[in-house]
Amino acid sequence: MEGPYPNPITPTKTRVGWIGIGVMGGAMASRLLQAGYTLTIYARNPSKCVPLQSQGAHVVNSPAQVAESSDVVFTMLGHPPDVRSVVLDETSGVLSGLSPHGVTVDMTSSHPDLAREIFTAARVRGCWSVDAPVSGGDIGARDGKLAIFAAGECTVVKWLHPLFEILGKATYVGQAGCGQSCKIANQITISSNLVGLSEGLVFAEQAGLDAQQFLGAIKGGAAGSNAMELFGERMIQRNWGGGFVGYMVKDLGMGVDVVEKAEDDKIVVLPGASLSKQLFSAMGAIGSGMYGPQGLITVIERINGK
């Protein structure tokens, strides 16, 4: 069989492409460069390429050119329409330039239906597609400790493990689209954690407790969580960087606003996620819209007159 898959992945033979070099994508791409992989990159804003270019990445002018120079192309973008344009555009998209048996891996938090559409389009061209969104934030991206929810053809996901291991821990969650569904469920879960953490800190402060002492007291008990580890200190220190709450609103919206049906044809009702989406959306109304998700505490504070 000709082409990249299923030949073994190695830094000396496997060419990697990366599209989407924001806070998360830039850190992830940098880890692949540090691991010795040849990286070809594209960004709509060329100035964003400079840090990776200084590490040896090669910059090209379109997603198609990235694909032409790569065996595996990663995308880490903002929204589903960005993914559709970058991957599926007939003249400049990734699939228009990817060689047979090449693989495109979308790590964007996107829609399950779009992931399935991309998988079908890739197979028509003799290529493969994997949807593999991540959780772990900017710290996880920097440290290579992301949780990766990988879906598609199982053997292709296994083949990608040498690359995934540089970025974090990959779990195979099912056929095309299941990675995106897993990420939506992840966001539903973590959003509720952040609501509880925000309310707990505001209550503790108004009750006269020391916030640092409060977190230290509860983190070893049932209330402890990765959300607390990632965001608790940032809430206390008023450190709002490392993300953009609009992505959380987008992800929750794909679970709440879009009618998703289970196999028994019953609509999934998500009252907690609906409330979380409203609270995160309120951050924009009070001037916290450019904060990371830890900024949710500003909404709870505002509700309490602070």
C-alpha positions, 0 to 999 in steps of 0.5 A: 500500500502506497502513501503515509498510512500504514507505514510507521510514524517516525520523526525522520520519515513522517512529515507533519502539517499544522494549521491553527497556531493560537494559544493551544495550537502554537504550544502543541505544534511547538512540542512536535518540533521539539520532538524532531518532526518536520513541520509545515504550517499555515496561518491566516495571520502570517505574524503568528507563524514567527515563533514556530518559524524560529524553531524550524517550521516551514511556512506556506500560503494555504491549507492545500500547500500544507497538505501537499508537504505533509503526511499528517495534517493537524488542524486546531481552529476556532469554530466549525465554519473555520474547519469546513473552509480549511479542510473541505474547500475544493481548491485550497482545502487540506483534502484538495492537497493531501496525498492518498493514504494521508491523514487529517486530524482535526483537534478543534472542538467542532460539530460531530456532523461535520466530523462525519462529513469530513471522514466521508470526503476523505475516504472518497479521496483515498485519505483518512480523517480523525476527529480528536478534540482535546481537554486540558487548557493552555497548561496541558498543551504546553506540558503535553498532558492533554486528554485527547478524544480520538475517533474514526477508523480505530487502526488509524487512531492507533497508528497516530499514537506516536504523535498523540503521545507527544501532546498528551493521552489519547483515548479511542472513543468510537467512529467518526464524530464520537470524538466531538461528541465526547468533547461536548460531554466533557465541556458540559461536565467541566462547565458545571465544575466551574460554576460550583467552584466559582460559587464556592469561592464567592461563598467562602469569601463572604463567610470570612474564609481565606480563599487559599486555605479554603481550596487547600482544605477541600482539594483532597476531598470529594470536591477536588477536581482537575478543574480546581487544579487548573482554574482555582488559583487563577480565580483567586489571583484574578489571572484571566488569561490562557483561553477565551470563554467564547469557545466554552459558549460555542461548545455548550451550544452544540450540546444545548442549542442543536437538537441531538437525539439518542438512539431511542429517539428521545431528545437529550435534556440538559438543564445544567448545561443550559444554565452554565451556557447562560452564565458563561454568555453573561461574561460578555455582558459584564465586560469579561468576554475575553477572559478564560473560563475561570472568569466565570467567577466575575459573573457570580460576584456581580450577581452578589453585588460585588 
